């Protein structure tokens, strides 16, 4: 997302799903950057990419898209082992 490669990434995902049409596939959406403002250009690009991703893969029955949210991440600096 940071180098304006969203079109290429979407193209690769779609091509991969077409080739592997007999395999169940789980795709993760791109999570928003929480270290920049919500209105930043990178977050706008991420929102646009995720919309296009959802639109393009909904026709495939063998794909599930998991939307990544902040709840899946631990706070910065938190140690998991105590």
C-alpha positions as CSV (number, residue, x, y, z in Angstrom):
1,X,0.0,0.0,0.0
2,X,2.8,2.4,0.8
3,X,4.3,2.4,-2.7
4,X,1.0,2.6,-4.7
5,X,1.0,-1.1,-5.6
6,X,-2.6,-1.8,-4.7
7,X,-3.6,-2.5,-8.3
8,X,-0.8,-5.0,-8.7
9,X,-1.7,-6.7,-5.4
10,X,-5.3,-7.0,-6.3
11,X,-4.4,-8.4,-9.7
12,X,-2.2,-11.1,-8.1
13,X,-4.9,-12.0,-5.6
14,X,-7.5,-12.4,-8.3
15,X,-5.2,-14.4,-10.6
16,X,-4.3,-16.7,-7.7
17,X,-7.9,-17.3,-6.9
18,X,-8.7,-18.1,-10.5
19,X,-5.9,-20.6,-10.8
20,X,-6.7,-22.3,-7.5
21,X,-10.4,-22.6,-7.9
22,X,-10.6,-26.0,-6.2
23,X,-8.9,-24.8,-3.1
24,X,-10.5,-22.9,-0.2
25,X,-8.7,-19.6,0.3
26,X,-8.7,-17.2,3.2
27,X,-7.8,-13.6,2.3
28,X,-7.0,-11.0,5.0
29,X,-8.0,-7.4,4.3
30,X,-5.4,-4.7,4.8
31,X,-5.6,-3.2,8.3
32,X,-5.7,0.6,8.7
33,X,-2.5,2.3,9.8
34,X,-3.2,3.4,13.4
35,X,0.0,5.5,13.7
36,X,-1.3,8.1,11.2
37,X,-4.4,10.1,10.9
38,X,-7.6,8.4,9.7
39,X,-7.8,10.9,6.9
40,X,-4.2,10.2,5.6
41,X,-3.7,9.2,2.0
42,X,-2.4,5.8,3.1
43,X,-5.6,5.0,5.0
44,X,-7.7,6.2,2.1
45,X,-5.8,3.9,-0.2
46,X,-6.3,1.0,2.2
47,X,-10.0,1.6,2.4
48,X,-10.2,1.8,-1.4
49,X,-8.2,-1.4,-1.7
50,X,-10.4,-3.3,0.8
51,X,-13.5,-2.2,-1.1
52,X,-12.1,-3.4,-4.4
53,X,-11.0,-6.6,-2.8
54,X,-14.4,-7.4,-1.4
55,X,-16.1,-6.5,-4.7
56,X,-13.8,-8.7,-6.8
57,X,-13.8,-11.8,-4.6
58,X,-17.5,-12.0,-3.7
59,X,-18.1,-13.9,-7.0
60,X,-15.8,-16.7,-5.9
61,X,-17.5,-19.3,-3.6
62,X,-14.2,-20.7,-2.4
63,X,-12.8,-17.5,-0.9
64,X,-13.4,-16.0,2.6
65,X,-12.2,-12.5,3.4
66,X,-11.4,-11.8,7.0
67,X,-11.5,-8.1,7.8
68,X,-8.7,-7.2,10.0
69,X,-9.5,-4.8,12.9
70,X,-7.5,-3.3,15.7
71,X,-8.9,-5.8,18.2
72,X,-6.6,-8.5,16.6
73,X,-3.4,-6.6,17.5
74,X,-1.8,-6.2,20.9
75,X,-0.9,-2.7,22.2
76,X,2.6,-1.5,21.3
77,X,5.2,-2.7,23.9
78,X,3.0,-5.2,25.6
79,X,4.8,-8.5,26.3
80,X,2.7,-11.6,25.9
81,X,4.6,-13.7,28.5
82,X,3.9,-11.4,31.4
